[in-house]
Amino acid sequence: NSTFSFTACMLNQRGPRARFYRAHYANKMVPFDPWNADPIIHRETGASSFAAIGSTLKLLYDTQGTRGVMKNVFYELPYYGLRSVVMRTVLRARANGNSKNSNAVAAS
């Protein structure tokens, strides 16, 4: 479902007989036409934060059910949120360390 996989499908040179499949939330593969399918789900740009969260949760419920919503809200969201905080902290510390090292080199 990534733009890379869509591009690979579009560059396929097998002609009109080529068949393309992608994963579906129901643990199955479904056929699709890469020229007429959306690789990403886009939200309305004018929607409020609460409306965007609501539409995301509805989409999640429609595609993965109650269990999928619970897993994403109580496991995936906190896990990836914490992971993001850790990565930003490490990268910020490295950037600050590099700027201090370059300042020390310039001063000597």
C-alpha positions in Angstrom: 0.0 0.0 0.0 3.0 2.3 -0.1 3.8 4.7 -2.9 6.9 2.5 -3.6 4.8 -0.6 -4.2 2.3 1.4 -6.4 5.2 2.7 -8.5 6.5 -0.9 -8.9 3.1 -2.1 -10.1 2.8 0.8 -12.5 6.3 0.1 -14.0 5.4 -3.6 -14.5 5.8 -4.4 -18.2 3.5 -7.5 -18.5 0.8 -5.5 -20.2 -2.9 -5.6 -19.8 -2.8 -9.2 -18.5 -0.9 -8.2 -15.4 -2.7 -8.8 -12.1 -2.0 -6.9 -8.9 -2.9 -7.8 -5.3 -2.6 -6.1 -2.0 -3.2 -7.1 1.6 -6.6 -6.5 3.1 -7.4 -6.1 6.8 -9.4 -9.3 6.8 -6.1 -11.3 6.4 -6.5 -11.9 2.7 -5.2 -10.6 -0.6 -7.5 -8.6 -2.8 -7.0 -7.6 -6.5 -6.6 -3.9 -7.2 -5.8 -1.6 -10.1 -2.8 0.6 -9.2 -3.9 3.2 -11.7 -7.3 3.6 -10.1 -6.6 3.1 -6.4 -5.5 5.4 -3.6 -2.2 4.5 -1.9 -3.0 6.6 1.2 -6.1 7.6 3.0 -6.4 11.4 3.0 -8.5 13.3 5.5 -10.3 16.5 4.8 -7.8 19.4 5.4 -10.4 21.6 7.1 -11.5 19.1 9.7 -11.0 19.8 13.4 -8.7 17.6 15.4 -11.7 15.8 17.1 -13.3 15.2 13.7 -10.1 13.8 12.3 -9.7 11.5 15.3 -13.3 10.4 15.0 -13.0 9.7 11.3 -9.7 7.8 11.9 -11.3 5.7 14.7 -14.4 5.0 12.5 -12.1 3.9 9.6 -10.2 1.7 12.0 -13.4 0.2 13.4 -14.8 -0.4 9.9 -11.6 -2.1 8.7 -10.4 -3.9 11.8 -13.3 -4.1 14.2 -13.5 -3.5 18.0 -10.4 -5.6 18.7 -8.3 -3.6 16.1 -9.5 -0.3 17.7 -8.6 -1.5 21.2 -5.2 -2.8 20.1 -4.3 0.4 18.3 -5.5 2.8 21.0 -4.1 0.9 24.0 -0.9 -0.7 22.4 0.2 0.7 19.1 -0.4 4.4 19.8 1.4 4.4 23.2 4.2 2.2 21.8 4.9 4.3 18.8 4.4 7.5 20.7 7.0 6.4 23.3 9.3 5.2 20.5 9.0 8.6 18.8 9.9 10.5 22.0 13.0 8.2 22.6 14.2 8.7 19.0 13.7 12.5 19.2 15.6 12.6 22.5 18.5 10.6 21.2 18.7 12.6 17.9 18.5 15.9 19.9 21.2 14.8 22.2 23.4 13.8 19.3 22.8 17.1 17.5 23.7 19.0 20.7 26.8 16.9 21.2 27.9 17.5 17.6 27.4 21.2 17.8 29.4 21.3 21.1 32.2 19.3 19.5 32.3 21.6 16.4 32.3 24.7 18.7 35.2 23.2 20.7 37.2 22.4 17.5 36.6 25.9 16.1 37.8 27.4 19.4 41.0 25.5 19.4 
